[in-house]
């Protein structure tokens, strides 16, 4: 019985962690779920980019993925959000994220990366769960 109680507590903590993470997201992104996202429209990419996304705010900071960035939510609506962010090392950006469906996002992003300006639009589509992880499904 003790193992069952420990597993129940672990499951409750995991569920609360997902709920807290979803609650801290902008409204538009809270309707989507972490998982494997396929991104099209990436400059200089010949094929769509697929990546496991655990934090959906990372999609708004796509140009600076892998950098340590601090986001600030400027506008938070049910189907669109505006996020500005700054990164250690001097890069920054502003992204308009539009929720098309819970599995499809349109992201217009612009800013400075590696000392040069950027501005482009990408489409992100959730295509599955990350390997070895179960993502909460949001419909």
C-alpha positions in Angstrom: 0.0 0.0 0.0 2.8 2.4 0.7 4.1 2.2 -2.9 0.6 2.9 -4.1 0.4 6.0 -1.9 3.7 7.3 -3.1 2.7 6.8 -6.8 -0.6 8.6 -6.2 1.3 11.5 -4.6 3.8 11.6 -7.5 0.9 11.6 -10.0 -0.8 14.4 -8.2 2.4 16.5 -8.1 3.0 15.9 -11.8 -0.6 17.0 -12.6 -0.2 20.1 -10.5 3.1 20.9 -12.2 1.4 20.7 -15.6 -1.5 22.9 -14.3 0.9 25.5 -12.9 2.9 25.6 -16.2 -0.3 25.9 -18.2 -1.6 28.7 -15.9 1.6 30.8 -16.3 1.4 30.7 -20.0 -0.4 33.4 -22.0 -4.0 32.5 -22.7 -3.4 31.7 -26.4 -0.5 29.3 -25.6 -2.3 27.7 -22.6 -4.7 26.1 -25.2 -1.8 24.3 -26.8 0.3 21.5 -25.4 4.0 20.7 -25.2 5.2 18.0 -27.6 6.9 17.7 -31.0 6.2 20.7 -33.1 7.0 21.0 -36.8 8.0 24.5 -37.8 7.8 25.8 -41.4 9.0 29.1 -42.8 12.4 29.0 -40.9 14.8 31.2 -42.9 17.5 29.1 -44.6 15.9 25.8 -43.7 15.2 23.6 -46.7 12.8 21.4 -44.8 10.5 21.9 -41.8 12.2 21.9 -38.4 10.9 19.4 -35.8 11.7 19.9 -32.2 10.5 18.7 -28.8 9.0 21.7 -27.1 8.4 21.5 -23.3 7.8 25.2 -22.7 5.6 26.7 -25.4 7.0 30.2 -24.7 10.2 28.9 -26.4 8.3 29.0 -29.7 7.9 32.8 -29.3 11.7 33.0 -28.9 12.4 30.7 -31.9 15.2 32.8 -33.3 17.0 32.6 -29.9 16.3 29.0 -29.1 19.0 27.6 -26.9 19.8 31.0 -25.4 19.0 32.2 -21.9 16.2 34.7 -22.6 13.7 36.5 -20.3 10.2 36.9 -21.8 7.7 39.7 -21.0 4.1 39.3 -22.0 2.9 42.6 -23.6 -0.6 41.6 -24.7 -2.5 38.5 -23.6 -5.7 37.7 -25.5 -7.6 34.4 -26.0 -6.2 33.8 -29.5 -3.2 36.1 -29.8 -0.4 37.2 -27.6 2.6 39.6 -27.9 5.8 38.7 -26.2 9.0 40.7 -26.0 12.2 39.1 -24.7 15.8 39.9 -24.1 18.6 37.4 -24.0 22.0 37.3 -22.3 24.6 38.3 -24.9 22.6 41.2 -26.3 19.9 39.5 -28.5 16.3 40.4 -28.2 13.0 40.0 -30.0 9.3 40.6 -30.2 6.8 38.0 -31.3 3.2 38.0 -32.1 1.8 34.5 -31.5 -1.6 33.7 -33.0 -3.5 30.6 -32.1 -5.1 29.0 -35.2 -6.1 25.8 -33.4 -4.7 24.2 -30.2 -2.3 22.3 -32.6 -1.4 25.1 -34.9 0.3 28.5 -34.3 1.4 31.4 -36.5 4.4 33.3 -35.1 5.6 36.6 -36.5 8.9 37.4 -34.9 11.5 40.2 -35.3 14.5 41.6 -33.4 18.3 41.4 -33.3 20.2 38.2 -33.4 24.0 38.0 -33.5 24.1 41.8 -34.1 21.8 41.6 -37.1 18.1 42.3 -37.6 15.7 39.5 -38.3 12.0 39.5 -39.3 10.0 36.4 -40.5 6.8 34.5 -40.0 6.8 30.8 -39.1 4.0 28.3 -38.7 4.2 25.7 -35.9 2.1 22.5 -35.9 2.0 20.0 -33.1 2.6 16.6 -34.5 3.0 14.3 -31.5 4.4 13.7 -28.0 8.1 14.0 -27.2 9.8 10.6 -27.0 9.8 9.2 -23.4 7.4 11.9 -22.2 3.7 12.1 -21.9 2.3 15.5 -22.8 -0.9 16.7 -21.5 -3.3 16.8 -24.4 -5.3 20.1 -24.7 -8.1 20.2 -27.2 
